[in-house]
Amino acid sequence: MRCPFCGHADSQVKDSRPADDGSAIRRRRQCESCEARFSTFERVQLRELTVVKKDGVRQSFDRQKLERAISTAARKRPIAPEQIERLVSRIQRSLETSGESEVTATRIGEEVMAGLQRLDSVAYIRFASVYKDFREAKDFEDFAGSVE
């Protein structure tokens, strides 16, 4: 593993432990050159996923992009980072175990909506405003009125 500080190609694993409810492994590493310490995370990837966008463009599934979108919707809400991480892991696992190597952006959006609806109604509405492309205040009002 390349050191993020000095770029040296080798590092030693000093400690390993389960993370994210056992769905990942956290490794504490030390650079052999500058001796800086850093952490890495390993996750099981069942298959390469390709996301098919609404306009037909295909791109590789990006876990960090999904996490950023959910974090943006949950900004300044009482949602712990661990809850967001679990939601992202649950969505990714669901997509990987579906048996399909290509998934639509719509399916990902629907899974995020379902997960956020269970976590926090404000984050749910925020995400929906972008996902469903709200154009005016009435769209918010109509959608918010349907939220329990």
Secondary structure, DSSP 8 states (H G I E B T S, - for coil): ---TTT--S-EEEEEEEEETTTTEEEEEEEETTT--EEEEEEE---S--EEE-TTS-EEE--HHHHHHHHHHHTTTSS--HHHHHHHHHHHHHHHHTTS-SEEEHHHHHHHHHHHHHHH-HHHHHHHHHHHTT--SHHHHHHHHHH--
